[in-house]
Amino acid sequence: MTKLKLGPLADDTPVKLAVELPASLHRDLVLYGELLGRSSTGGQEVAVPPQKLVVPMLERFLASDRGFAKARRSVGVRGQSDG
């Protein structure tokens, strides 16, 4: 068989996840989206919906958690951003 440069592809199929949020957290996400929309559009009101915030927030949280990074390395699990 021919040896290709590209190895096996990771399963990047999106996974739908339904969660219930406390009302106070939802209000904070809505406010965060409004503030983010203002800052990225020069003061215009273009709110980012809460569901668009969850993935980048979780990715940033996991990327900044040193304990998680150390544990992940110790079990040999590679994340998408590890290349």
N, C-alpha and C positions, 0 to 999 in steps of 0.2 A: 504494500500500500504506500502511496505517496506521503511523505512527511510534509505537513503544512505548517506555516508559521503560526497560524491561528489555532489555539487549542480548543478544548471543549468550552462551549458557551454556558455561562451561568443562567439559571432560570430567573429572568427578570420580569416574569409575568406579574403585573400588579395584583395585589391582594386587597380585596375590599374588607374594610374593618369598620364595624359599627360600634360606637361607644356612647355612653351617656355621660354628659358633663354636668357638673354642678352649675346652676344658673349663674353664680358669681364668676366662675371661670369663663363661661360663654360670654358674659358681658365684658370681661377683660379682653378676650380675644377679639370681640367686635371693636372695642376701643383701640386695641393695638392695630387692627387692620385699618381703621380710620386714620390713625396717626401715621402709619406707614404710607398710606395712600397720599396723605398731604405732603409728607417729606419727599416723596419721589416724584411728585407732579408740580412742585413749586407753589404749594398752597391751595391747589384745586382739590375739590372733594371727590376723590376716586378711591373709595374704600376697598380694601382687599378682604374678601370674605373669609371667615374663620377657617373653613375647610381647606383653603389654600395656604394657611399658615402652619398647619399641624405638621406636615412632612418636613419643611425646612427647619422648624423649631426642634423636632425630634432628632433630625440629623445633626444639627449644631450641638444639641445637648449630648448626644452619644459621642460625637467627635471630641468634645471637651472634657469628657469624664476619664481621667487618667486611670482610675481603678478598673474601669471597664476595658480600656485599651490594653492594660497589662494582663488582665484575665483572658481577653480574647487572644492575645499573643501566646499565652501559656497553653491554650487548648488548640492552637493552630488554625483558628478560623480566620479567614480573610474577608474583609468587607469590600464592597464595591470600590471605594475610594483608595484601597491599597494597591490597585493596579493589577 
